[in-house]
Amino acid sequence: MTEGITWQQPILWLAETMRPHNREIAVAMIATLLVIFGGVINGALRQLVRKQPMWLRVGAFISLCAFGYGTFTVWLTPIVAGYLINQSPGMYVSSIVLSFIVVGILAENFQRSK
C-alpha cells in the first residue's frame, strides 16, 4: 500500500505548494485567454462600430480596453479560483497543467492562423 502513497507524494506536495497562489493562477489563465482572443474581440467591436463617428469608435475601444477587459477579469477570477480550489489535489494539479497546455495550444494555433 505504500507504493500508492509514494507516487502520490509529489502531486500532494505540488498541490500544497500551488494552492496559496490559486487566485494568481486563475488571473493568469484569464489574462492569457484575453491576450489570445483580444484581437478577435477587438475586431468584433471594430465591425460593430465601423460606421459610427470617430469619437464614438475611439470611445468604444477605450471603454472595451479600460472597463470591459478589467471587468471580465475581475468577474471571472473568483469563479475560476473557486472551481480550482475545491478540487482534490490530483484534480487541482491536473486541471491547472491541462488548462495551461490547452491555452498554449490555442495560442500556437492563433499565432499560425495570422
C-alpha positions in Angstrom: 0.0 0.0 0.0 3.0 2.3 0.4 3.6 2.2 -3.3 0.3 4.1 -3.9 1.4 6.8 -1.4 4.9 7.1 -3.0 3.7 8.2 -6.4 1.1 10.5 -4.9 3.6 12.4 -2.7 4.9 14.7 -5.5 1.3 15.5 -6.6 0.3 16.3 -3.0 3.4 18.4 -2.5 2.8 20.3 -5.7 -0.9 20.9 -4.9 0.0 22.2 -1.4 2.7 24.5 -3.0 0.3 25.8 -5.6 -2.9 26.4 -3.6 -1.7 29.6 -1.8 -1.2 31.0 -5.3 -4.7 29.9 -6.6 -6.0 33.4 -7.2 -2.9 34.4 -9.2 -3.1 31.2 -11.2 -6.8 32.0 -12.1 -5.8 35.6 -13.1 -3.0 34.2 -15.3 -5.4 31.8 -17.0 -8.0 34.5 -17.7 -5.4 37.1 -18.8 -3.8 34.7 -21.1 -7.1 33.9 -22.8 -7.8 37.6 -23.1 -4.5 38.1 -24.8 -5.1 35.3 -27.2 -8.7 36.3 -28.0 -8.3 40.1 -27.6 -7.7 40.6 -31.4 -10.9 38.7 -32.2 -12.9 40.7 -29.6 -11.4 44.0 -30.8 -12.2 43.0 -34.4 -15.8 42.3 -33.5 -16.1 45.7 -31.8 -14.5 47.3 -34.8 -17.1 45.7 -37.1 -19.9 46.8 -34.7 -18.9 50.5 -34.7 -17.3 50.9 -38.1 -20.0 53.2 -39.4 -20.1 55.3 -36.3 -18.3 58.7 -35.9 -14.7 58.7 -35.0 -15.2 59.9 -31.4 -17.6 57.0 -30.8 -15.3 54.4 -32.3 -12.4 55.7 -30.1 -14.7 55.8 -27.0 -15.9 52.3 -27.6 -12.3 51.0 -27.9 -11.2 52.8 -24.8 -14.2 51.5 -22.9 -13.6 48.0 -24.0 -9.9 48.1 -23.0 -10.3 50.1 -19.8 -13.5 48.6 -18.5 -14.6 45.6 -20.5 -11.4 43.5 -20.1 -10.9 44.6 -16.5 -14.5 43.8 -15.5 -14.3 40.5 -17.3 -11.1 39.6 -15.4 -12.5 40.7 -12.0 -15.8 38.9 -12.6 -14.2 35.6 -13.8 -11.3 35.3 -11.4 -13.3 34.3 -8.4 -15.3 31.8 -10.4 -12.2 30.1 -11.8 -10.4 30.3 -8.5 -13.4 28.8 -6.6 -13.6 26.0 -9.1 -9.9 25.2 -8.8 -9.7 25.4 -5.0 -12.5 22.9 -4.5 -10.7 20.2 -6.5 -8.9 17.2 -4.9 -5.0 17.6 -5.0 -4.7 15.4 -8.1 -7.5 17.1 -10.0 -6.2 20.5 -8.9 -2.8 19.9 -10.4 -4.2 18.2 -13.4 -6.7 21.0 -14.1 -4.1 23.7 -14.0 -1.5 21.8 -16.0 -4.0 20.7 -18.7 -5.6 24.2 -18.9 -2.2 25.8 -19.5 -1.4 23.2 -22.1 -4.8 23.9 -23.8 -4.1 27.7 -23.6 -0.6 27.1 -25.1 -2.1 25.1 -28.0 -4.7 27.8 -28.6 -2.0 30.5 -28.6 0.0 28.5 -31.1 -3.0 27.9 -33.4 -3.9 31.6 -33.3 -0.3 32.6 -34.0 -0.2 30.3 -37.0 -3.5 31.5 -38.4 -2.2 35.1 -38.7 
